Amino acid sequence: MTSVDYFERKLDEKRRLTIPAELRAEFAGGVVITRGFSNYLHVYPASVWDNDVEPALKGDILDEKTADLNVQFRMGKVVQALDDKQGRIVIEQHLLDYAGIDKNVSCVRAGKYWRLMKAN
């Protein structure tokens, strides 16, 4: 089995991104899209969000770093399923604006999640 760690796509007119067939099983349980640390997006399989990100965001209620991370990743967070048999997800316009993405998207694996950014 070939491991896919990078792909490029064009969003369609409805802001849908087609996930390569080789990766669809990874996202079968759902997709979580958030702002990234900078001007890009994070795309998590729902299981990674639930098992890794959520526990990491729990911390001391008065810890400013934990609070800032919660704001960063929860502001504009979108949870969805692959929308059809073609394996597409819809990227909300406010997230595209945040990342400066218009139509061409580069997607690269960053460990257990994906970074989406404007393609050069």
Protein Blocks (a to p, Z undefined) as FASTA:
>chain_A
ZZdfbdcddddfkopacddfklmmmmmnopcddddfblcdddddfklmmmmmmmmmgccf
klmklmmmmmmmmgopacdddfbfnopacddfklmmmnopaklccdddehjaccddddZZ
